[in-house]
Amino acid sequence: MNTPTIIVLAVVVLVFAAIVVNEIRKKKAGKSSCSCGGCSGCGMKGQCHGTPEEK
């Protein structure tokens, strides 16, 4: 591989790692990771936030 290819690969890997770290931090903080603006408008809200008895 040549130098420009390695640089582009490194940038892509760093961006991907930053996205993953950000999502992990948001999940640990209890924030939603979906982009719909909140769970009340999400069609899958029952799947990721069930009642306490289900967990």
Secondary structure, DSSP 8 states (H G I E B T S, - for coil): --HHHHHHHHHHHHHHHHHHHHHHHHHHTT----SSSSGGG-TTHHHHS--TTT-
